[in-house]
Amino acid sequence: MPRVLLLLLNAIAFGFLVFSLLRIAQREQAGSKKTIKVIAGVVLLVLPVSVIAGFVRPTPVYLLVYPLGIAAYVFLCRLSD
């Protein structure tokens, strides 16, 4: 059951990150804010892929830190809207 929840969390986060990166690429002008948002989004995209591929183990720390990272990314994206 925890593995299914982890995969569901990763799928939702992956879809949200792809959507927000596309939105950032379309709407924002070039600059340091856009660069920071794109780099943070790509790092957050790579983490679930690396967990599913087996490079990073899904530890309890990951389960706590990853949602906090997503929340910080949402806050960063909503701050400029």
C-alpha positions as a Markdown table, in Angstrom:
| # | Residue | x | y | z |
|---|---|---|---|---|
| 1 | Met | 0.0 | 0.0 | 0.0 |
| 2 | Pro | 2.7 | 2.6 | 0.8 |
| 3 | Arg | 4.3 | 1.9 | -2.6 |
| 4 | Val | 1.1 | 2.6 | -4.4 |
| 5 | Leu | 0.7 | 5.8 | -2.5 |
| 6 | Leu | 4.3 | 6.8 | -3.3 |
| 7 | Leu | 3.7 | 6.1 | -7.0 |
| 8 | Leu | 0.4 | 8.1 | -6.9 |
| 9 | Leu | 2.2 | 11.0 | -5.2 |
| 10 | Asn | 4.9 | 10.9 | -7.8 |
| 11 | Ala | 2.5 | 10.8 | -10.7 |
| 12 | Ile | 0.5 | 13.8 | -9.4 |
| 13 | Ala | 3.7 | 15.8 | -8.7 |
| 14 | Phe | 5.1 | 14.9 | -12.1 |
| 15 | Gly | 2.0 | 16.0 | -14.0 |
| 16 | Phe | 1.8 | 19.3 | -12.0 |
| 17 | Leu | 5.5 | 20.0 | -12.6 |
| 18 | Val | 5.3 | 19.5 | -16.3 |
| 19 | Phe | 2.2 | 21.7 | -16.5 |
| 20 | Ser | 3.8 | 24.5 | -14.4 |
| 21 | Leu | 7.1 | 24.3 | -16.4 |
| 22 | Leu | 5.2 | 24.7 | -19.6 |
| 23 | Arg | 3.2 | 27.6 | -18.2 |
| 24 | Ile | 6.4 | 29.3 | -17.0 |
| 25 | Ala | 8.0 | 28.9 | -20.4 |
| 26 | Gln | 5.0 | 30.5 | -22.1 |
| 27 | Arg | 4.2 | 33.4 | -19.8 |
| 28 | Glu | 7.4 | 34.6 | -18.1 |
| 29 | Gln | 10.1 | 36.7 | -19.7 |
| 30 | Ala | 13.8 | 35.7 | -19.6 |
| 31 | Gly | 15.5 | 36.5 | -16.4 |
| 32 | Ser | 16.9 | 35.1 | -13.1 |
| 33 | Lys | 13.4 | 34.3 | -11.7 |
| 34 | Lys | 12.5 | 32.2 | -14.7 |
| 35 | Thr | 15.9 | 30.4 | -14.6 |
| 36 | Ile | 15.5 | 29.6 | -10.9 |
| 37 | Lys | 11.9 | 28.3 | -11.4 |
| 38 | Val | 13.0 | 26.1 | -14.3 |
| 39 | Ile | 16.0 | 24.7 | -12.5 |
| 40 | Ala | 13.9 | 23.9 | -9.4 |
| 41 | Gly | 11.2 | 22.3 | -11.5 |
| 42 | Val | 13.6 | 20.1 | -13.4 |
| 43 | Val | 15.2 | 19.0 | -10.1 |
| 44 | Leu | 11.8 | 18.1 | -8.7 |
| 45 | Leu | 11.0 | 16.3 | -11.9 |
| 46 | Val | 14.2 | 14.2 | -11.8 |
| 47 | Leu | 13.6 | 13.0 | -8.2 |
| 48 | Pro | 10.5 | 10.9 | -8.8 |
| 49 | Val | 12.1 | 9.4 | -11.9 |
| 50 | Ser | 15.2 | 8.5 | -9.9 |
| 51 | Val | 13.0 | 6.9 | -7.2 |
| 52 | Ile | 11.1 | 4.8 | -9.7 |
| 53 | Ala | 14.3 | 3.8 | -11.5 |
| 54 | Gly | 15.8 | 2.8 | -8.2 |
| 55 | Phe | 18.7 | 5.3 | -8.0 |
| 56 | Val | 17.3 | 6.9 | -4.9 |
| 57 | Arg | 15.6 | 4.8 | -2.2 |
| 58 | Pro | 12.1 | 6.1 | -1.0 |
| 59 | Thr | 13.0 | 6.7 | 2.7 |
| 60 | Pro | 10.8 | 8.4 | 5.2 |
| 61 | Val | 13.0 | 11.6 | 4.8 |
| 62 | Tyr | 12.2 | 11.6 | 1.1 |
| 63 | Leu | 8.5 | 11.2 | 1.9 |
| 64 | Leu | 8.7 | 14.3 | 4.1 |
| 65 | Val | 11.1 | 16.5 | 2.1 |
| 66 | Tyr | 9.6 | 16.0 | -1.4 |
| 67 | Pro | 6.1 | 17.3 | -0.6 |
| 68 | Leu | 7.8 | 20.3 | 1.2 |
| 69 | Gly | 9.9 | 20.9 | -1.9 |
| 70 | Ile | 6.7 | 20.8 | -4.1 |
| 71 | Ala | 5.0 | 23.2 | -1.7 |
| 72 | Ala | 8.0 | 25.6 | -1.8 |
| 73 | Tyr | 7.9 | 25.4 | -5.6 |
| 74 | Val | 4.2 | 26.2 | -5.7 |
| 75 | Phe | 4.8 | 29.1 | -3.4 |
| 76 | Leu | 7.6 | 30.3 | -5.6 |
| 77 | Cys | 5.4 | 30.1 | -8.7 |
| 78 | Arg | 2.4 | 31.7 | -7.1 |
| 79 | Leu | 4.5 | 34.5 | -5.5 |
| 80 | Ser | 4.9 | 36.2 | -8.9 |
| 81 | Asp | 1.3 | 35.7 | -10.1 |
